[in-house]
Amino acid sequence: MEHYGPDQVEELIQTYREYSLVHHDQMTKIFSGVAKNHSSIA
């Protein structure tokens, strides 16, 4: 893996945000029992 310097922080954050916006919903899933437990504390 490449090493990044402090001068690249903003570039890395922007790259992460762009990737996340495109792929977030495809990569997110609910785990068994979470919905039931969440509704009981809401």
Backbone as XML, in Angstrom:
<?xml version="1.0"?>
<chain id="A" units="angstrom">
  <residue number="1" name="MET">
    <atom name="N" x="0.847" y="-1.179" z="0.000"/>
    <atom name="CA" x="0.000" y="0.000" z="0.000"/>
    <atom name="C" x="0.888" y="1.236" z="0.000"/>
  </residue>
  <residue number="2" name="GLU">
    <atom name="N" x="0.450" y="2.206" z="-0.764"/>
    <atom name="CA" x="1.179" y="3.465" z="-0.820"/>
    <atom name="C" x="1.075" y="4.202" z="0.502"/>
  </residue>
  <residue number="3" name="HIS">
    <atom name="N" x="2.069" y="4.979" z="0.812"/>
    <atom name="CA" x="2.017" y="5.835" z="1.995"/>
    <atom name="C" x="1.660" y="7.241" z="1.540"/>
  </residue>
  <residue number="4" name="TYR">
    <atom name="N" x="0.810" y="7.886" z="2.286"/>
    <atom name="CA" x="0.347" y="9.214" z="1.930"/>
    <atom name="C" x="0.844" y="10.227" z="2.945"/>
  </residue>
  <residue number="5" name="GLY">
    <atom name="N" x="1.154" y="11.407" z="2.470"/>
    <atom name="CA" x="1.648" y="12.460" z="3.342"/>
    <atom name="C" x="0.526" y="13.362" z="3.817"/>
  </residue>
  <residue number="6" name="PRO">
    <atom name="N" x="0.828" y="14.185" z="4.806"/>
    <atom name="CA" x="-0.175" y="15.099" z="5.358"/>
    <atom name="C" x="-0.737" y="16.061" z="4.312"/>
  </residue>
  <residue number="7" name="ASP">
    <atom name="N" x="0.024" y="16.324" z="3.270"/>
    <atom name="CA" x="-0.442" y="17.230" z="2.226"/>
    <atom name="C" x="-1.514" y="16.591" z="1.341"/>
  </residue>
  <residue number="8" name="GLN">
    <atom name="N" x="-1.808" y="15.316" z="1.533"/>
    <atom name="CA" x="-2.801" y="14.620" z="0.711"/>
    <atom name="C" x="-4.093" y="14.313" z="1.466"/>
  </residue>
  <residue number="9" name="VAL">
    <atom name="N" x="-4.216" y="14.813" z="2.682"/>
    <atom name="CA" x="-5.378" y="14.492" z="3.511"/>
    <atom name="C" x="-6.680" y="14.900" z="2.828"/>
  </residue>
  <residue number="10" name="GLU">
    <atom name="N" x="-6.768" y="16.114" z="2.348"/>
    <atom name="CA" x="-8.007" y="16.586" z="1.715"/>
    <atom name="C" x="-8.350" y="15.764" z="0.474"/>
  </residue>
  <residue number="11" name="GLU">
    <atom name="N" x="-7.350" y="15.406" z="-0.308"/>
    <atom name="CA" x="-7.563" y="14.579" z="-1.500"/>
    <atom name="C" x="-8.104" y="13.204" z="-1.112"/>
  </residue>
  <residue number="12" name="LEU">
    <atom name="N" x="-7.551" y="12.613" z="-0.070"/>
    <atom name="CA" x="-8.006" y="11.297" z="0.383"/>
    <atom name="C" x="-9.435" y="11.358" z="0.919"/>
  </residue>
  <residue number="13" name="ILE">
    <atom name="N" x="-9.752" y="12.404" z="1.669"/>
    <atom name="CA" x="-11.112" y="12.561" z="2.195"/>
    <atom name="C" x="-12.099" y="12.711" z="1.049"/>
  </residue>
  <residue number="14" name="GLN">
    <atom name="N" x="-11.770" y="13.517" z="0.061"/>
    <atom name="CA" x="-12.651" y="13.717" z="-1.090"/>
    <atom name="C" x="-12.845" y="12.414" z="-1.859"/>
  </residue>
  <residue number="15" name="THR">
    <atom name="N" x="-11.781" y="11.664" z="-2.053"/>
    <atom name="CA" x="-11.871" y="10.380" z="-2.749"/>
    <atom name="C" x="-12.765" y="9.417" z="-1.986"/>
  </residue>
  <residue number="16" name="TYR">
    <atom name="N" x="-12.596" y="9.358" z="-0.669"/>
    <atom name="CA" x="-13.436" y="8.496" z="0.173"/>
    <atom name="C" x="-14.900" y="8.891" z="0.050"/>
  </residue>
  <residue number="17" name="ARG">
    <atom name="N" x="-15.194" y="10.175" z="0.141"/>
    <atom name="CA" x="-16.587" y="10.638" z="0.076"/>
    <atom name="C" x="-17.226" y="10.313" z="-1.271"/>
  </residue>
  <residue number="18" name="GLU">
    <atom name="N" x="-16.491" y="10.520" z="-2.344"/>
    <atom name="CA" x="-17.018" y="10.204" z="-3.673"/>
    <atom name="C" x="-17.311" y="8.713" z="-3.801"/>
  </residue>
  <residue number="19" name="TYR">
    <atom name="N" x="-16.399" y="7.882" z="-3.342"/>
    <atom name="CA" x="-16.585" y="6.433" z="-3.401"/>
    <atom name="C" x="-17.778" y="6.019" z="-2.547"/>
  </residue>
  <residue number="20" name="SER">
    <atom name="N" x="-17.850" y="6.556" z="-1.350"/>
    <atom name="CA" x="-18.912" y="6.197" z="-0.415"/>
    <atom name="C" x="-20.289" y="6.563" z="-0.963"/>
  </residue>
  <residue number="21" name="LEU">
    <atom name="N" x="-20.409" y="7.735" z="-1.567"/>
    <atom name="CA" x="-21.696" y="8.143" z="-2.133"/>
    <atom name="C" x="-22.183" y="7.169" z="-3.201"/>
  </residue>
  <residue number="22" name="VAL">
    <atom name="N" x="-21.277" y="6.660" z="-3.998"/>
    <atom name="CA" x="-21.629" y="5.746" z="-5.083"/>
    <atom name="C" x="-21.929" y="4.336" z="-4.568"/>
  </residue>
  <residue number="23" name="HIS">
    <atom name="N" x="-21.162" y="3.855" z="-3.599"/>
    <atom name="CA" x="-21.208" y="2.447" z="-3.215"/>
    <atom name="C" x="-21.882" y="2.141" z="-1.878"/>
  </residue>
  <residue number="24" name="HIS">
    <atom name="N" x="-22.210" y="3.147" z="-1.091"/>
    <atom name="CA" x="-22.706" y="2.934" z="0.274"/>
    <atom name="C" x="-23.888" y="1.980" z="0.331"/>
  </residue>
  <residue number="25" name="ASP">
    <atom name="N" x="-24.933" y="2.261" z="-0.427"/>
    <atom name="CA" x="-26.153" y="1.453" z="-0.339"/>
    <atom name="C" x="-25.934" y="0.010" z="-0.783"/>
  </residue>
  <residue number="26" name="GLN">
    <atom name="N" x="-25.050" y="-0.206" z="-1.736"/>
    <atom name="CA" x="-24.764" y="-1.562" z="-2.209"/>
    <atom name="C" x="-23.967" y="-2.360" z="-1.179"/>
  </residue>
  <residue number="27" name="MET">
    <atom name="N" x="-23.215" y="-1.671" z="-0.341"/>
    <atom name="CA" x="-22.318" y="-2.346" z="0.593"/>
    <atom name="C" x="-22.872" y="-2.417" z="2.015"/>
  </residue>
  <residue number="28" name="THR">
    <atom name="N" x="-24.040" y="-1.825" z="2.231"/>
    <atom name="CA" x="-24.620" y="-1.790" z="3.568"/>
    <atom name="C" x="-25.715" y="-2.836" z="3.673"/>
  </residue>
  <residue number="29" name="LYS">
    <atom name="N" x="-25.715" y="-3.569" z="4.774"/>
    <atom name="CA" x="-26.769" y="-4.547" z="4.992"/>
    <atom name="C" x="-27.134" y="-4.553" z="6.473"/>
  </residue>
  <residue number="30" name="ILE">
    <atom name="N" x="-28.340" y="-4.959" z="6.751"/>
    <atom name="CA" x="-28.785" y="-5.044" z="8.131"/>
    <atom name="C" x="-28.445" y="-6.430" z="8.668"/>
  </residue>
  <residue number="31" name="PHE">
    <atom name="N" x="-28.034" y="-6.482" z="9.894"/>
    <atom name="CA" x="-27.702" y="-7.749" z="10.522"/>
    <atom name="C" x="-28.930" y="-8.331" z="11.206"/>
  </residue>
  <residue number="32" name="SER">
    <atom name="N" x="-28.993" y="-9.638" z="11.247"/>
    <atom name="CA" x="-30.114" y="-10.348" z="11.837"/>
    <atom name="C" x="-30.399" y="-9.835" z="13.247"/>
  </residue>
  <residue number="33" name="GLY">
    <atom name="N" x="-31.659" y="-9.497" z="13.505"/>
    <atom name="CA" x="-32.090" y="-9.073" z="14.828"/>
    <atom name="C" x="-31.956" y="-7.592" z="15.108"/>
  </residue>
  <residue number="34" name="VAL">
    <atom name="N" x="-31.245" y="-6.861" z="14.267"/>
    <atom name="CA" x="-31.027" y="-5.440" z="14.528"/>
    <atom name="C" x="-32.328" y="-4.650" z="14.434"/>
  </residue>
  <residue number="35" name="ALA">
    <atom name="N" x="-33.109" y="-4.873" z="13.407"/>
    <atom name="CA" x="-34.350" y="-4.113" z="13.243"/>
    <atom name="C" x="-35.279" y="-4.331" z="14.432"/>
  </residue>
  <residue number="36" name="LYS">
    <atom name="N" x="-35.413" y="-5.556" z="14.875"/>
    <atom name="CA" x="-36.280" y="-5.864" z="16.014"/>
    <atom name="C" x="-35.770" y="-5.168" z="17.273"/>
  </residue>
  <residue number="37" name="ASN">
    <atom name="N" x="-34.483" y="-5.280" z="17.534"/>
    <atom name="CA" x="-33.916" y="-4.661" z="18.730"/>
    <atom name="C" x="-33.950" y="-3.145" z="18.656"/>
  </residue>
  <residue number="38" name="HIS">
    <atom name="N" x="-33.727" y="-2.601" z="17.495"/>
    <atom name="CA" x="-33.744" y="-1.150" z="17.336"/>
    <atom name="C" x="-35.134" y="-0.596" z="17.609"/>
  </residue>
  <residue number="39" name="SER">
    <atom name="N" x="-36.154" y="-1.262" z="17.092"/>
    <atom name="CA" x="-37.517" y="-0.766" z="17.298"/>
    <atom name="C" x="-37.924" y="-0.852" z="18.765"/>
  </residue>
  <residue number="40" name="SER">
    <atom name="N" x="-37.333" y="-1.754" z="19.522"/>
    <atom name="CA" x="-37.695" y="-1.877" z="20.933"/>
    <atom name="C" x="-37.069" y="-0.779" z="21.789"/>
  </residue>
  <residue number="41" name="ILE">
    <atom name="N" x="-36.036" y="-0.100" z="21.289"/>
    <atom name="CA" x="-35.436" y="0.983" z="22.063"/>
    <atom name="C" x="-35.808" y="2.359" z="21.529"/>
  </residue>
  <residue number="42" name="ALA">
    <atom name="N" x="-36.466" y="2.401" z="20.392"/>
    <atom name="CA" x="-36.817" y="3.694" z="19.785"/>
    <atom name="C" x="-38.040" y="4.293" z="20.438"/>
  </residue>
</chain>
